[in-house]
Amino acid sequence: MSLSSRSDVSVSHTRVRYLNPPLHERCTMVDMAKLHECFTEAYQGKLFPDEFRGLLRNLFNVEYDEEEFKILFMKINTNRDGAITWDELVSHLQLGFIANDPENQRESLEPPILGLPKVIRSMHRHPISRVCFCPDIAKDRTVDMMLGNYMTASRDGMIRWWTLTMTPLRYAFSSSPQLKVRTTWVTDMVCMPDVNIICTSSTERDLRFYDCTANTFTLKIIITSWEYMICSLYYYFHKDESERCMVICGDVGGNVRVLLFSPVMRGPFQSQASRALTQLRHVDLQKRPRLLPSMQLVEFIRVHNEWVRQVYFYASLHCIVSCSTSVDSLLMCDIQGSKTHNMFRCDKGIQCFVIDEEQHLLVTGGPDCNIRIWNPFVPSKANALLMGHHAGIISLVLQRNVTGQLLYSLSRDRVIKVWDVSGQVCIQTYIDIPSQVGERTPITAVYNPATRDFILGAIKIAIIVLNEQLNPKHTDGFTHSRAVSKILYNPLFKVVVTCGMDSIIFNWDPITGKRNMMVRDAHTRMLHGELIPVEITAACFDPNDQLLLTGARNGTLKMWNFNNGECLRNMSIEHNMEVTGVFWVEGSESGAGRIFSVGWDRHVTEFEAGVTGAASGTGKGKPWDTRHSDDVLAAAVRSPLSLATASYNSELIFWKLETGQPYRRFSCTDPTLRIKMHYSKRDMQQQQRQGAGGSHDARRRSSVRRPSCVDRGGRDAAVDQSSAVEKARARRVSSVQVPSRAMHMRQLAVHCMIYLETRPFHMWFSTVEAKRDKNNLSKEISRLSSRSRATSRCDSG
């Protein structure tokens, strides 16, 4: 924004005016009230350009150049009637505020969760009670989440190992050595990867530590006779080997207990020749620590009134965190219990939580279906409340990406909601988890931040990718996610408009690279009651560069105001016939112009330009004569005289724009050969029947007439293409023969073409450049050059 100082003779002080500023940045609520009053007093509630410019100068104290004001007025005047209304001005200001919103610029084009989950068999006889990930630990005690195994445990004690791609590896059973007849129920499991130990808890009120070194599964330590059944476990180890590791246990009595040990030489799990199994009771750890001197027990008695649902170690604050579904919902305290003791309270308690230790963010979910975002240092009240679930929250995941933080919440009814943490809004609701995963069975989940896999376990296992990583070679997540089909520069508004196969239209500022406007799902089709986006295949501006015309793969055309994303008109050619080219040419002085469309329907369709119908209408155009025998893939227009179309089988036809009649016909495979235009109603009906129901060979076969090969006695007889080519070649002076293996290059498809504007143009001669098949183009050029050299030699002889 720039400033210009001007002196006003009516006032003594210098009046500062803003030069060419964005209008929404200079508008306040007081100015809006004054503007509304001016529009109310204006004739028919409209302001003309001179009136509006004077109003901006006097009210907003801004000044615009002639060109800048013209662009601003055309952006506001969406009806293009030469006068703006109050509604048009408000809409323009709203678009400006939205464009400045950082949330709009951060908005991704694809939802975080795409597609259906991958569902596999659990290979367990009973429902899965816990699924966790056991990473591989390097010698320097660093963790690589791309190396390791997933582990699942069921109630009957079966433990299975899985690869990162969820391929089963092996299994083992966790059972109590005291029980000989009835089996035990495993309530939870935790991996201790730095010491190669797996710890399980069961309904027998015991803790079992299994040695998994070298793919073994040997019971090393069992601690029995706990006061209550342990129902939640968490393990923490430090990168520094001198720091003690801890196993945090929460039981059904509301108690939290911590087992501390040193990981040096695997601590209490070091192999001893004299003792294969260490058995002791909970009381022994309390009163006789000499029985297991390498392990220390720290207890927090009755901190909750209900089951402890989840435990965690807040490493950056050196605090233990536990939650339960009681009024005293979440406790955060240090190991000594003296420095920090914060209690977070909710009426119905907290079922699960997740913590971002870098930003000190605490997110909780409970049976009241609400998600709360807390400041860990302020336990009195939550900072934000996210509502939208219809069942209790059972799992939460925080994910950090370039757009900020995303929160994933899983409820008991198998619904995943994706939230923008900074904006506190729901981005997506994912309901595609099938009931076969576990309709009435508790679901356990684990998230791997490296692969972004969200693993759900119950009766079966479901794998969901959360915000799949994008390929940087294709998109950055804020531009088109699929191929860009059309790029247009608008010289009037000085913007770049792009259309893509993802059915999205972008309006870009080429100087700053900022996204001015975005239209999602520009073209859609209805499939089983759902709107499916359709690829945009063609686009162009109107002659005045104020409107945008797009064509799609299903044969629909739409007219847009690309400054505000409003669809002004719907049109269509034949159903499910791809539009390969659209053109908008100027009409007479009184008319709005003409729109031409070509595509797979093999002819040119003409529409009357102008916003004549509602956006929901389906305008049908006037088709020209069908002269092509195959799909039209490319076209070019040179207003006001000629239109050129080219098809898949190399046909090139020139049309008169005024009358819609064809006047020249060529074959792009042999550009030097001109084909005489011939038309009879019987031949056209036969050609249409062949195109509709004929075989593939009949569709590729051309029924053109070549004057050099036509018998004088029968002018109306059609000549086969192969015989015509042979006769035409025999009549030439050159005797150079084309190799037989090069004959398959005939009938080259034309993909695009353009008129050369700098060359002279007449109805009977002009220059058109066509692009054909890439692989055969160089060979064809060399063939033509060799033929021309041979012809020149014969002429010189």
C-alpha positions in Angstrom: 0.0 0.0 0.0 1.4 3.4 -1.0 0.6 6.9 0.3 0.3 10.1 -1.7 0.2 13.6 0.0 -2.0 16.2 -1.6 -2.9 19.7 -0.4 -6.5 20.8 -0.1 -7.3 24.5 -0.5 -10.4 24.2 1.7 -8.5 23.1 4.7 -5.3 24.3 6.3 -3.7 20.9 7.0 -2.2 18.4 4.5 -4.6 15.7 3.5 -3.1 12.2 3.1 -4.7 10.0 0.6 -4.1 6.3 0.0 -3.3 5.4 -3.6 -4.8 2.2 -5.1 -5.3 0.3 -1.8 -7.5 -2.8 -1.4 -10.9 -1.5 -0.7 -11.7 -3.9 2.2 -8.6 -2.7 4.1 -9.9 0.9 4.3 -13.4 0.0 5.2 -14.7 0.2 8.8 -18.1 -0.3 10.4 -18.7 3.5 10.4 -17.8 3.7 6.7 -20.2 0.8 6.0 -23.1 2.7 7.6 -22.3 5.8 5.5 -22.0 3.8 2.3 -25.4 2.1 3.0 -26.9 5.5 3.4 -25.4 6.8 0.1 -26.8 3.7 -1.7 -30.2 4.2 -0.2 -30.3 7.8 -1.4 -29.1 7.0 -4.9 -31.4 6.5 -7.8 -32.7 2.9 -7.9 -30.1 2.1 -5.3 -27.3 2.1 -7.8 -24.1 4.1 -8.3 -22.4 4.8 -11.6 -18.6 4.9 -12.0 -18.2 8.7 -11.5 -20.4 8.7 -8.5 -18.7 5.7 -6.9 -15.3 7.2 -7.5 -16.2 10.5 -5.9 -17.7 8.6 -2.9 -14.5 6.7 -2.4 -12.4 9.9 -2.6 -14.5 11.8 -0.1 -15.5 9.0 2.3 -12.5 6.6 2.3 -9.9 9.2 1.4 -8.5 6.9 -1.3 -7.6 7.6 -4.9 -7.4 5.1 -7.8 -5.7 5.3 -11.2 -7.8 5.1 -14.2 -6.9 1.6 -15.0 -7.0 0.4 -11.4 -10.4 2.0 -10.8 -11.7 0.4 -14.0 -10.6 -3.1 -12.8 -12.1 -2.4 -9.3 -15.4 -1.3 -10.8 -15.7 -4.4 -13.1 -14.9 -6.7 -10.2 -17.7 -5.2 -8.1 -20.2 -4.9 -10.9 -20.9 -8.6 -11.4 -24.1 -7.9 -13.3 -22.1 -6.0 -15.9 -24.8 -3.3 -16.3 -22.6 -0.3 -15.7 -23.8 0.5 -12.2 -23.1 -1.2 -8.8 -25.6 -2.0 -6.1 -25.2 -2.4 -2.3 -25.3 -6.2 -2.5 -22.5 -6.2 -5.1 -20.3 -4.0 -3.0 -20.8 -6.1 0.2 -20.1 -9.3 -1.7 -16.8 -7.8 -3.0 -15.8 -6.7 0.5 -16.5 -10.2 1.9 -14.4 -11.8 -0.8 -11.5 -9.5 0.2 -11.8 -10.4 3.9 -11.9 -14.1 3.0 -8.8 -13.8 0.8 -6.9 -12.1 3.6 -7.9 -14.8 6.1 -4.8 -17.1 6.7 -7.1 -20.0 7.3 -8.3 -19.6 3.7 -4.7 -19.7 2.4 -3.9 -22.7 4.5 -6.9 -24.6 3.3 -5.9 -27.9 1.8 -7.5 -29.3 -1.4 -8.0 -32.9 -0.2 -9.6 -34.1 3.0 -7.2 -35.5 5.5 -8.7 -39.0 5.3 -9.3 -40.4 1.8 -10.8 -43.7 0.7 -12.0 -46.7 2.6 -10.0 -48.3 5.4 -8.1 -51.6 4.8 -9.7 -54.3 6.9 -7.8 -57.5 7.6 -8.4 -60.5 9.9 -7.0 -60.2 13.4 -5.8 -63.8 13.6 -7.1 -63.9 17.2 -9.9 -66.0 18.6 -11.0 -63.3 21.0 -11.4 -59.5 20.5 -8.2 -57.5 20.6 -7.7 -55.7 23.9 -4.5 -53.8 23.0 -2.6 -52.8 19.9 0.8 -51.1 20.2 3.9 -50.4 18.2 7.4 -51.6 19.2 10.1 -49.6 17.5 13.7 -50.7 17.0 16.2 -49.0 19.2 19.6 -48.1 18.0 22.8 -48.3 20.0 22.6 -44.6 20.9 19.1 -45.3 22.1 17.4 -43.3 19.3 14.0 -44.4 18.0 13.2 -45.0 14.3 9.5 -45.3 13.8 10.0 -46.7 10.3 11.6 -49.8 11.8 9.8 -52.0 14.2 6.7 -54.2 14.6 3.1 -53.8 15.5 1.8 -56.0 18.3 -1.7 -57.1 19.2 -2.9 -58.8 22.4 -6.3 -60.4 22.9 -8.2 -61.3 26.1 -7.1 -64.9 26.0 -3.4 -63.9 26.2 -2.5 -64.4 22.6 0.1 -61.9 21.4 0.9 -61.5 17.7 3.7 -59.7 15.9 3.0 -57.8 12.7 5.2 -56.1 10.1 4.7 -52.4 9.2 2.5 -53.6 6.3 0.4 -55.6 8.8 1.7 -59.0 7.7 1.6 -61.6 10.5 4.9 -62.8 11.7 4.5 -65.0 14.8 2.5 -65.4 18.0 2.9 -66.4 21.6 0.7 -66.7 24.7 0.8 -64.9 28.0 -0.5 -67.2 30.7 -0.2 -67.4 34.5 2.0 -70.2 35.8 -0.3 -70.6 38.8 -3.4 -71.3 36.8 -3.7 -74.9 35.5 -7.3 -75.2 34.5 -9.0 -71.9 33.7 -7.3 -69.3 31.5 -6.6 -65.7 32.3 -7.8 -62.4 30.7 -5.1 -60.0 29.6 -6.3 -56.4 30.2 -3.3 -54.4 28.8 0.1 -54.7 27.3 3.1 -52.4 26.9 6.4 -52.8 24.9 9.8 -52.0 26.5 11.9 -51.8 23.4 15.2 -50.7 25.0 15.4 -53.8 27.2 13.5 -56.2 24.8 10.7 -56.8 27.3 7.0 -57.1 27.0 4.8 -56.4 30.0 1.2 -57.6 30.3 -1.4 -57.2 33.0 -4.3 -59.6 33.6 -7.4 -60.2 35.8 -5.2 -62.2 38.1 -3.9 -58.9 39.5 -0.4 -59.6 38.3 2.3 -58.1 36.1 4.3 -60.4 33.8 7.5 -59.4 32.1 8.5 -61.5 29.1 12.0 -61.5 27.5 11.7 -61.3 23.7 15.4 -61.4 22.8 16.1 -63.3 19.6 12.4 -64.0 19.0 11.9 -65.8 22.3 9.1 -65.3 24.7 10.3 -66.2 28.2 8.7 -65.1 31.4 11.4 -63.3 33.5 9.6 -61.5 36.3 6.1 -61.9 37.6 4.7 -59.5 40.3 1.4 -60.9 41.9 -1.1 -60.0 44.5 -1.7 -56.4 43.6 -4.5 -54.7 45.5 -6.5 -54.0 42.4 -6.4 -55.3 38.8 -4.1 -53.2 36.6 -6.0 -51.9 33.6 -3.7 -49.4 31.9 0.1 -49.4 31.3 2.6 -46.9 29.9 6.4 -47.2 29.5 8.9 -44.4 29.2 12.7 -44.5 28.7 15.2 -41.7 28.2 17.8 -41.4 25.5 20.4 -41.1 28.3 21.1 -44.5 29.7 21.9 -43.0 33.1 18.3 -41.9 33.5 15.9 -44.3 35.0 13.1 -45.9 33.0 9.6 -46.2 34.4 6.5 -48.4 34.0 3.4 -46.5 34.9 0.4 -48.6 36.0 -3.2 -47.5 36.7 -5.7 -49.9 38.3 -9.4 -50.1 38.8 -9.2 -48.7 42.3 -8.0 -45.3 41.1 -4.4 -45.8 42.1 -1.4 -45.0 40.1 1.9 -46.8 40.6 5.3 -46.3 39.0 8.1 -49.0 38.7 11.5 -47.4 38.3 14.6 -49.2 37.2 18.0 -48.5 35.6 18.4 -49.8 32.0 22.1 -50.4 32.3 22.8 -54.0 31.5 19.1 -54.5 31.1 18.6 -53.8 34.9 16.4 -56.3 36.7 15.9 -58.2 33.4 19.5 -59.3 33.1 19.8 -63.0 32.6 21.0 -64.9 35.7 22.2 -68.5 35.5 21.0 -69.3 39.0 17.4 -68.0 38.5 15.3 -68.3 35.4 12.1 -66.8 36.9 11.7 -64.1 39.6 8.4 -64.3 41.5 7.4 -61.8 44.1 4.3 -60.0 45.5 3.3 -56.4 45.5 3.8 -56.3 49.3 7.4 -57.5 48.8 8.2 -54.4 46.7 6.7 -52.2 49.4 8.3 -53.8 52.5 11.1 -55.9 51.3 12.8 -54.1 48.4 16.0 -56.3 48.8 14.2 -59.1 47.0 14.4 -57.0 43.8 16.8 -54.2 44.6 17.1 -52.9 41.0 13.4 -52.0 40.9 11.8 -49.2 43.0 8.0 -48.7 43.5 6.4 -45.3 43.8 2.6 -45.2 44.6 -0.1 -42.5 44.3 -3.1 -43.9 46.3 -6.7 -43.1 45.5 -6.1 -40.2 43.2 -9.2 -41.1 41.3 -12.6 -42.5 42.3 -13.0 -44.7 39.2 -10.9 -46.9 36.9 -7.7 -45.3 35.6 -8.4 -45.2 31.8 -5.0 -43.9 30.6 -1.6 -43.0 32.0 1.3 -41.0 30.5 4.6 -39.4 31.4 4.9 -35.7 30.5 8.7 -35.7 29.9 9.2 -31.9 29.5 7.5 -31.2 32.8 8.7 -34.4 34.5 5.1 -35.2 35.5 2.8 -38.3 35.5 -0.6 -37.8 33.9 -3.6 -40.1 34.6 -7.3 -39.8 33.8 -10.5 -41.5 34.8 -14.3 -41.2 34.2 -14.9 -39.5 37.6 -15.3 -35.9 38.7 -11.5 -35.8 39.5 -10.9 -36.4 35.9 -7.2 -35.8 35.2 -4.2 -35.6 37.5 -0.9 -34.1 36.6 1.8 -34.4 39.3 5.6 -35.0 39.5 7.2 -38.2 40.8 7.6 -36.8 44.3 4.1 -35.4 44.3 5.3 -32.1 45.9 6.1 -29.6 43.1 3.2 -30.1 40.7 -0.2 -31.4 41.6 -2.9 -30.2 39.1 -6.3 -31.7 39.0 -8.5 -31.1 35.9 -12.2 -31.7 36.6 -15.1 -32.6 34.3 -18.6 -33.6 35.2 -18.5 -37.0 33.4 -14.8 -37.5 33.5 -12.1 -38.1 30.8 -11.8 -41.3 28.8 -8.6 -40.4 26.9 -6.2 -37.6 26.3 -3.2 -36.6 24.1 -0.4 -34.1 24.9 1.8 -32.0 22.6 4.9 -31.5 24.7 6.5 -28.8 22.5 3.5 -26.5 22.4 2.3 -27.6 25.9 -1.2 -28.5 24.6 -3.5 -30.9 26.4 -6.6 -32.3 24.6 -9.1 -34.6 26.4 -12.1 -36.5 25.4 -14.7 -38.2 27.5 -18.1 -40.0 27.6 -19.9 -36.6 27.3 -19.0 -36.6 23.6 -17.1 -33.4 23.9 -13.4 -32.6 23.2 -11.7 -30.1 25.4 -8.4 -28.2 24.8 -6.5 -27.2 27.9 -3.5 -25.2 28.9 -1.6 -27.7 31.1 -0.7 -24.9 33.5 -4.4 -23.7 33.9 -6.5 -26.6 35.2 -9.5 -24.5 36.2 -11.1 -24.1 32.8 -10.6 -25.5 29.3 -9.6 -23.1 26.5 -11.9 -24.5 23.9 -14.8 -26.9 23.7 -15.3 -28.9 20.4 -18.7 -30.5 20.0 -20.0 -32.7 17.3 -19.7 -36.4 18.3 -22.7 -38.4 19.2 -20.9 -41.1 21.3 -18.1 -41.2 23.8 -14.5 -40.4 22.7 -12.2 -43.3 23.0 -9.0 -42.2 21.2 -7.3 -38.9 20.2 -4.4 -38.2 17.8 -2.5 -34.9 17.3 -0.8 -34.4 14.0 1.4 -31.5 13.0 1.8 -30.5 9.4 2.5 -27.4 7.3 -1.0 -26.1 7.8 -0.8 -26.3 11.6 -2.1 -28.9 13.9 -4.9 -31.4 13.1 -6.7 -33.3 15.8 -8.3 -36.7 15.1 -11.0 -38.0 17.4 -12.5 -41.5 17.4 -15.8 -42.2 19.1 -17.5 -45.4 20.1 -19.8 -45.4 17.1 -16.7 -45.7 14.8 -16.8 -42.1 13.6 -13.6 -40.1 13.1 -13.7 -36.3 13.2 -10.8 -34.2 12.0 -10.4 -30.8 13.7 -8.3 -27.8 13.0 -6.9 -26.9 16.4 -6.0 -23.3 15.7 -9.3 -22.6 14.0 -11.3 -24.9 16.3 -13.5 -26.1 13.5 -14.3 -29.6 12.2 -12.7 -30.2 8.8 -14.0 -33.7 8.1 -16.3 -36.4 9.5 -15.3 -39.9 8.5 -17.9 -42.6 8.8 -16.5 -45.3 6.6 -15.2 -47.6 9.3 -17.2 -50.9 8.7 -19.2 -52.5 11.5 -17.3 -55.7 11.0 -14.3 -54.1 12.8 -16.3 -54.2 16.0 -19.9 -52.9 16.3 -20.4 -53.6 20.1 -16.8 -54.4 21.0 -14.4 -51.8 22.6 -11.9 -50.5 20.0 -8.3 -50.0 20.8 -6.1 -47.8 18.5 -2.5 -46.8 17.9 -1.0 -44.2 15.6 2.4 -44.3 13.9 3.6 -40.7 13.1 6.2 -42.0 10.6 3.8 -43.9 8.3 0.7 -41.9 9.4 -1.1 -45.2 9.8 -4.0 -45.3 12.4 -4.5 -48.9 13.4 -7.8 -49.9 15.0 -8.2 -53.3 16.6 -11.3 -55.2 17.8 -12.9 -58.2 16.1 -10.9 -57.3 13.0 -8.1 -54.8 12.3 -8.7 -51.6 10.2 -5.9 -49.5 8.8 -6.5 -45.9 8.0 -4.0 -43.4 6.7 -4.3 -40.0 8.3 -3.5 -37.1 6.0 -1.4 -39.1 3.6 1.9 -37.5 2.7 1.8 -35.8 -0.7 4.3 -36.4 -3.5 6.2 -33.0 -3.8 6.7 -33.7 -7.5 2.9 -33.6 -8.0 1.5 -31.0 -5.5 2.3 -29.2 -2.3 -1.3 -29.6 -1.0 -2.4 -26.0 -1.8 -2.4 -26.2 -5.6 -4.0 -28.7 -7.9 -3.7 -32.3 -6.6 -4.1 -33.7 -10.1 -2.9 -32.7 -13.6 -3.5 -29.1 -14.7 -5.5 -29.1 -17.9 -5.7 -25.4 -18.7 -3.7 -22.3 -17.8 -5.0 -18.9 -18.8 -3.7 -15.4 -18.3 -6.3 -12.6 -18.1 -4.8 -9.3 -19.3 -7.8 -7.3 -18.0 -7.6 -8.2 -14.3 -3.9 -9.3 -14.5 -4.6 -12.7 -12.9 -3.8 -16.3 -13.8 -6.6 -18.8 -13.9 -5.8 -22.5 -13.8 -8.2 -25.5 -14.2 -7.3 -29.0 -13.3 -8.4 -32.6 -13.5 -9.4 -32.4 -9.8 -12.4 -30.2 -10.9 -10.9 -27.1 -9.2 -10.6 -23.6 -10.6 -7.9 -21.3 -9.1 -7.6 -17.5 -9.5 -3.9 -16.5 -8.8 -2.1 -13.3 -8.3 1.0 -13.8 -10.6 3.0 -11.2 -8.7 2.7 -12.4 -5.1 1.7 -16.0 -5.9 -1.3 -15.6 -3.6 -4.5 -17.5 -4.2 -7.3 -15.0 -4.8 -10.2 -17.4 -5.2 -10.9 -21.1 -5.4 -13.9 -23.0 -6.8 -14.2 -26.6 -5.7 -16.1 -29.2 -7.6 -16.7 -26.9 -10.5 -18.2 -29.8 -12.5 -20.0 -32.7 -10.9 -22.1 -35.7 -11.7 -24.6 -37.6 -9.5 -23.7 -41.2 -8.7 -25.8 -43.2 -6.2 -27.0 -39.9 -4.6 -23.5 -38.5 -4.2 -21.9 -35.7 -6.2 -18.7 -36.9 -7.8 -16.3 -34.2 -9.2 -15.7 -34.3 -13.0 -12.4 -33.4 -14.7 -12.2 -30.0 -16.4 -10.8 -30.5 -19.9 -11.2 -27.1 -21.7 -11.5 -23.5 -20.8 -11.4 -20.0 -22.3 -12.2 -16.3 -21.6 -14.9 -14.3 -23.2 -13.8 -11.6 -25.8 -14.0 -8.9 -23.1 -11.9 -11.1 -20.6 -14.6 -10.7 -17.9 -16.1 -14.2 -17.8 -14.7 -17.8 -17.9 -16.1 -20.7 -19.8 -15.2 -24.3 -18.8 -15.9 -27.7 -20.4 -15.8 -31.0 -18.6 -15.4 -34.7 -19.4 -19.1 -35.5 -19.1 -20.1 -33.0 -21.8 -21.1 -30.1 -19.6 -20.1 -26.4 -20.0 -20.3 -23.7 -17.4 -20.0 -19.9 -17.5 -18.2 -18.4 -14.5 -17.5 -15.1 -12.9 -13.9 -16.0 -12.0 -13.5 -13.1 -9.5 -16.2 -14.4 -7.1 -16.7 -18.0 -8.2 -20.3 -17.6 -9.2 -21.7 -19.9 -11.9 -23.8 -17.9 -14.3 -25.0 -20.4 -16.8 -25.0 -24.2 -17.5 -24.8 -25.7 -21.0 -24.1 -29.2 -22.3 -23.4 -31.2 -25.5 -24.3 -34.8 -25.8 -24.2 -36.7 -22.5 -20.9 -38.2 -21.4 -19.1 -36.8 -24.5 -15.9 -35.1 -23.4 -15.4 -31.5 -24.3 -12.0 -31.1 -25.9 -12.2 -27.4 -26.9 -14.3 -24.3 -26.2 -14.1 -20.9 -28.0 -15.9 -17.6 -27.4 -15.9 -15.3 -30.3 -17.3 -11.8 -30.7 -20.7 -11.3 -32.3 -22.4 -8.4 -33.9 -22.6 -5.0 -32.2 -26.0 -5.9 -30.7 -25.1 -9.5 -29.8 -23.1 -10.9 -26.9 -21.1 -13.3 -29.1 -21.1 -17.0 -29.9 -19.7 -20.0 -28.1 -18.4 -23.0 -29.9 -17.7 -26.4 -28.4 -16.0 -29.5 -29.9 -15.5 -32.9 -28.4 -16.2 -36.6 -28.7 -19.6 -35.9 -30.3 -17.7 -35.4 -33.6 -19.2 -32.1 -34.5 -19.2 -28.4 -33.6 -21.9 -27.2 -31.2 -22.8 -23.5 -31.2 -24.4 -21.6 -28.2 -25.7 -18.1 -28.0 -23.4 -16.3 -25.6 -24.8 -14.3 -22.7 -26.3 -15.0 -19.3 -29.8 -15.9 -20.6 -30.8 -18.7 -18.2 -30.5 -19.7 -14.6 -27.4 -21.4 -13.4 -29.3 -24.6 -12.7 -30.6 -24.8 -16.3 -29.2 -27.2 -19.0 -28.9 -25.1 -22.2 -28.7 -27.1 -25.4 -26.8 -25.7 -28.3 -27.2 -26.0 -32.1 -25.0 -28.7 -33.6 -23.3 -28.2 -36.9 -23.1 -30.8 -39.6 -21.2 -34.0 -38.6 -18.3 -34.1 -41.1 -15.8 -35.9 -38.9 -15.8 -39.7 -38.7 -14.0 -39.8 -35.4 -13.7 -37.9 -32.1 -12.6 -34.2 -32.4 -9.5 -33.8 -30.2 -8.3 -30.3 -31.2 -9.6 -27.0 -32.7 -8.5 -23.5 -33.4 -10.4 -20.3 -34.3 -9.4 -17.2 -36.2 -12.1 -14.7 -35.7 -14.1 -13.6 -37.7 -13.6 -15.9 -40.6 -12.6 -19.5 -39.9 -12.7 -22.4 -37.4 -10.4 -25.4 -37.8 -11.1 -28.8 -36.2 -9.0 -32.0 -36.2 -10.0 -35.5 -35.2 -8.4 -38.7 -33.8 -8.0 -40.2 -37.3 -6.0 -37.1 -38.7 -8.9 -35.3 -40.4 -8.5 -31.5 -40.6 -11.6 -29.5 -41.6 -11.9 -25.7 -42.0 -15.3 -24.1 -41.3 -16.8 -20.7 -42.1 -17.7 -19.0 -38.8 -20.6 -17.0 -40.4 -22.5 -19.9 -41.9 -21.1 -23.0 -40.2 -20.2 -24.6 -43.6 -17.0 -26.6 -44.2 -14.9 -25.4 -47.1 -11.5 -27.2 -46.8 -10.5 -30.7 -45.8 -7.1 -32.1 -45.3 -5.3 -35.1 -43.7 -2.7 -34.3 -41.1 -0.9 -37.5 -41.9 -0.2 -36.2 -45.4 -0.4 -32.4 -45.2 0.4 -31.9 -48.9 -2.7 -33.7 -50.0 -6.0 -31.8 -50.2 -9.3 -33.7 -50.1 -12.2 -32.4 -52.0 -15.3 -31.6 -49.9 -18.2 -34.0 -50.7 -21.5 -34.2 -49.0 -24.6 -36.3 -49.6 -27.4 -37.0 -47.1 -27.1 -40.8 -47.7 -23.4 -40.9 -47.0 -23.8 -38.9 -43.8 -26.5 -41.2 -42.5 -24.4 -44.2 -43.3 -21.4 -42.5 -41.6 -23.5 -41.8 -38.4 -24.7 -45.4 -38.3 -21.1 -46.6 -38.5 -20.0 -44.2 -35.8 -22.8 -45.3 -33.5 -22.7 -49.1 -33.8 -20.0 -50.0 -36.2 -16.9 -52.0 -35.5 -13.5 -50.6 -34.5 -12.2 -50.9 -38.0 -15.2 -49.2 -39.5 -14.8 -46.4 -37.1 -11.2 -45.8 -38.0 -11.8 -46.1 -41.8 -12.4 -42.9 -43.6 -14.9 -42.5 -46.4 -13.4 -39.3 -47.9 -13.2 -38.6 -51.6 -10.0 -37.7 -53.3 -10.3 -35.9 -56.6 -7.1 -37.3 -58.0 -8.4 -40.8 -57.7 -12.1 -40.4 -58.7 -13.3 -42.1 -61.8 -14.7 -39.6 -64.2 -17.7 -41.8 -64.9 -18.8 -42.0 -61.3 -18.3 -38.7 -59.3 -20.6 -39.8 -56.5 -18.9 -43.0 -55.7 -16.8 -43.2 -52.5 -13.2 -44.4 -52.9 -11.4 -46.5 -50.3 -8.6 -44.7 -48.5 -5.9 -47.3 -49.1 -6.5 -47.4 -52.9 -6.7 -43.7 -53.1 -3.3 -43.3 -51.4 -1.7 -45.8 -53.7 -3.1 -44.1 -56.8 -2.1 -40.6 -55.6 1.4 -41.8 -54.9 1.6 -43.4 -58.4 0.7 -40.1 -60.1 3.5 -38.2 -58.5 6.9 -37.7 -60.2 8.8 -39.1 -57.3 9.6 -42.9 -57.3 10.7 -43.1 -53.7 8.9 -45.9 -51.9 7.9 -45.7 -48.3 9.1 -48.7 -46.2 6.3 -51.1 -45.3 7.1 -50.9 -41.6 6.6 -47.1 -41.7 3.0 -47.5 -43.0 1.6 -47.9 -39.5 2.4 -44.3 -38.9 -0.6 -43.3 -41.1 -3.7 -41.8 -39.4 -1.8 -39.8 -36.8 -4.0 -38.3 -34.1 -4.0 -34.5 -33.7 -3.8 -33.4 -30.1 -3.6 -29.6 -30.3 -3.2 -26.9 -33.0 -3.1 -23.1 -33.2 -3.4 -20.4 -35.9 -0.2 -18.5 -36.5 -1.4 -14.9 -35.9 1.6 -13.3 -37.6 1.0 -15.0 -40.9 -1.5 -13.5 -43.5 -5.0 -14.9 -43.3 -7.7 -15.3 -46.0 -10.7 -17.6 -46.4 -8.7 -19.7 -48.9 -5.3 -19.7 -47.3 -3.8 -19.5 -43.8 -1.3 -21.2 -41.6 -2.3 -23.7 -38.9 0.3 -25.6 -36.8 -0.9 -29.0 -35.5 0.8 -31.2 -32.9 0.4 -34.9 -33.7 1.5 -38.1 -31.9 4.8 -37.5 -30.2 6.5 -40.8 -31.1 5.8 -40.7 -34.8 6.2 -37.0 -35.4 10.0 -37.1 -35.9 9.8 -40.1 -38.2 7.1 -38.5 -40.3 9.1 -35.3 -40.7 12.1 -37.2 -41.9 10.0 -39.1 -44.3 8.5 -35.9 -45.8 11.9 -34.3 -46.1 13.4 -37.3 -47.9 10.4 -37.3 -50.3 10.9 -33.6 -51.0 14.6 -34.1 -51.8 13.8 -36.9 -54.1 11.2 -34.8 -55.9 13.6 -31.9 -56.3 16.2 -34.3 -57.9 13.6 -35.5 -60.4 12.6 -32.0 -61.2 16.2 -30.9 -61.8 16.7 -34.0 -64.0 
